[in-house]
Amino acid sequence: MRLIQNVIPKSMIRFSEGKLGVMAKRARERRIRLRKGTADWKDLRNYSKVAKYANDHDEYEAFIRNYDKNITFDGITSAEFIGDGRGLASLNSYRRVVFKNGQNNVSYFEKVYLRSSVEYIKMSWFYQEVYPQIKNRLLIPGKMAEYGDKIAVVYFEWIEDIRPIHEREMIKKFKDLKNIFREVEISSASLENEYITNVELDSNFGPIYPKAEHWLYRHEGATAVSHLRAIKQFVIHSNRVERSFAHGDINKNNFFDWGVIDFDYCGYFPNGFEEALLMTRMGFRVKPSNIDAVLEEHGYHEMTREEKISLLFFCFVNLNRKRAKASYDELKKLWDLLSSFTLPA
């Protein structure tokens, strides 16, 4: 218990003494594995959640090197923990690191990925194929270097003065962003890569879709579920909905006035997918009382019929996320609007 209390602020401790004792024992066992080099990725991720509270960079780097012997942190003159993440494919701690470059100190943003993860594959694909096409039109941190075998310690350009964009400005900025994204050309090899093109493999869709079917079955019956499956087939697999490059995780933590960061969830997805993410996550919530106004604000009436179906489909699925806490009326209104469309033959 003493160990956990030493590295976690008291304000974060909401457990009983017994629970803390169990957690302390697990933490001790995890640290032993990390020191011996027998830890797995889950151990390293769990340690990274509290690493910033201990603020021991030597230990942090040693545990990473023990996990992957091909990692090096040579050349770093200083480091500080900044922010934290929640993804399963990267450590839950980020750092600002400083390297000596001649007479100058140069800062970089450090992020540690599991090299076999879909998120790492997508990020690497973005910087190889998409970044060269848009880097002169958007301010996006360049990927400067990476190290590792089982994991990848990746360094991105450090950008000063990052200020979140105001939510009411996001729609216009988002439209400008999508206009740039729609001009991105995707290679034939990428079109054959399911991680890039198949939305069902995306963590912002795949785990949520079954919840949408479950809601429909409970409230509308089996026929409605069959209709939803037909819509999914039309939107995702029929090639009837135009596709474009998508960031895949637009939110207030990575969308700024000057540009955008974090392309771990990007892909080549049906138009409407990304608009739905913005509409259901960023304060422009689709509600029965404002659905027409919100759709209009996002250019709904300028969309093709196929894109409208796609947008409503992804909105309906997204609002079945547990975190969305959507009401019956919200989901019912969206379903009624979506199911009013007759799918093209």
Secondary structure as the mmCIF struct_conf table of DSSP 4:
data_model
#
loop_
_struct_conf.conf_type_id
_struct_conf.id
_struct_conf.beg_label_comp_id
_struct_conf.beg_label_asym_id
_struct_conf.beg_label_seq_id
_struct_conf.end_label_comp_id
_struct_conf.end_label_asym_id
_struct_conf.end_label_seq_id
HELX_RH_AL_P HELX_RH_AL_P1 ARG A 2 VAL A 7
BEND BEND1 ILE A 8 ILE A 8
HELX_RH_3T_P HELX_RH_3T_P1 LYS A 10 MET A 12
BEND BEND2 PHE A 15 PHE A 15
HELX_RH_AL_P HELX_RH_AL_P2 GLU A 17 LYS A 36
TURN_TY1_P TURN_TY1_P1 GLY A 37 GLY A 37
HELX_RH_AL_P HELX_RH_AL_P3 TRP A 41 ALA A 54
TURN_TY1_P TURN_TY1_P2 ASN A 55 ASN A 55
HELX_RH_AL_P HELX_RH_AL_P4 HIS A 57 TYR A 67
TURN_TY1_P TURN_TY1_P3 LYS A 69 ASN A 70
TURN_TY1_P TURN_TY1_P4 ASP A 74 GLY A 75
STRN STRN1 ILE A 76 ILE A 82
BEND BEND3 LEU A 88 ALA A 89
STRN STRN2 SER A 90 SER A 90
BEND BEND4 ASN A 92 ASN A 92
STRN STRN3 TYR A 94 ASN A 101
TURN_TY1_P TURN_TY1_P5 GLY A 102 GLN A 103
STRN STRN4 ASN A 104 LEU A 114
TURN_TY1_P TURN_TY1_P6 ARG A 115 SER A 116
BEND BEND5 SER A 117 SER A 117
HELX_RH_AL_P HELX_RH_AL_P5 VAL A 118 TRP A 125
HELX_RH_PI_P HELX_RH_PI_P1 PHE A 126 VAL A 130
HELX_RH_AL_P HELX_RH_AL_P6 TYR A 131 ILE A 134
TURN_TY1_P TURN_TY1_P7 LYS A 135 ARG A 137
BEND BEND6 LEU A 138 LEU A 138
STRN STRN5 LEU A 139 LEU A 139
HELX_LH_PP_P HELX_LH_PP_P1 PRO A 141 GLY A 142
STRN STRN6 LYS A 143 TYR A 147
BEND BEND7 ASP A 149 LYS A 150
STRN STRN7 ILE A 151 GLU A 157
BEND BEND8 GLU A 160 GLU A 160
STRN STRN8 PRO A 164 PRO A 164
HELX_LH_PP_P HELX_LH_PP_P2 ILE A 165 HIS A 166
HELX_RH_AL_P HELX_RH_AL_P7 GLU A 167 PHE A 181
TURN_TY1_P TURN_TY1_P8 ARG A 182 GLU A 183
HELX_RH_AL_P HELX_RH_AL_P8 SER A 188 LEU A 191
TURN_TY1_P TURN_TY1_P9 GLU A 192 GLU A 192
HELX_RH_AL_P HELX_RH_AL_P9 GLU A 194 THR A 197
HELX_RH_3T_P HELX_RH_3T_P2 VAL A 199 LEU A 201
BEND BEND9 ASP A 202 ASP A 202
TURN_TY1_P TURN_TY1_P10 SER A 203 ILE A 208
HELX_RH_AL_P HELX_RH_AL_P10 TYR A 209 HIS A 219
TURN_TY1_P TURN_TY1_P11 GLU A 220 GLU A 220
HELX_RH_AL_P HELX_RH_AL_P11 ALA A 222 LYS A 232
HELX_RH_PI_P HELX_RH_PI_P2 GLN A 233 HIS A 237
BEND BEND10 SER A 238 ASN A 239
BEND BEND11 VAL A 241 VAL A 241
STRN STRN9 ARG A 243 ALA A 246
BEND BEND12 GLY A 248 GLY A 248
TURN_TY1_P TURN_TY1_P12 LYS A 252 ASN A 254
STRN STRN10 PHE A 255 PHE A 256
BEND BEND13 ASP A 257 TRP A 258
STRN STRN11 GLY A 259 VAL A 260
TURN_TY1_P TURN_TY1_P13 ASP A 264 TYR A 265
STRN STRN12 GLY A 267 PRO A 270
TURN_TY1_P TURN_TY1_P14 ASN A 271 GLY A 272
HELX_RH_AL_P HELX_RH_AL_P12 PHE A 273 ARG A 281
BEND BEND14 MET A 282 GLY A 283
TURN_TY1_P TURN_TY1_P15 PRO A 288 ASN A 290
HELX_RH_AL_P HELX_RH_AL_P13 ILE A 291 GLU A 297
TURN_TY1_P TURN_TY1_P16 HIS A 298 GLY A 299
HELX_RH_3T_P HELX_RH_3T_P3 TYR A 300 GLU A 302
BEND BEND15 MET A 303 MET A 303
HELX_RH_AL_P HELX_RH_AL_P14 ARG A 305 ASN A 318
TURN_TY1_P TURN_TY1_P17 LEU A 319 ASN A 320
BEND BEND16 ARG A 321 ARG A 321
HELX_RH_3T_P HELX_RH_3T_P4 LYS A 322 ALA A 324
HELX_RH_AL_P HELX_RH_AL_P15 TYR A 328 SER A 339
TURN_TY1_P TURN_TY1_P18 SER A 340 SER A 340
BEND BEND17 PHE A 341 PHE A 341
HELX_LH_PP_P HELX_LH_PP_P3 THR A 342 PRO A 344
#
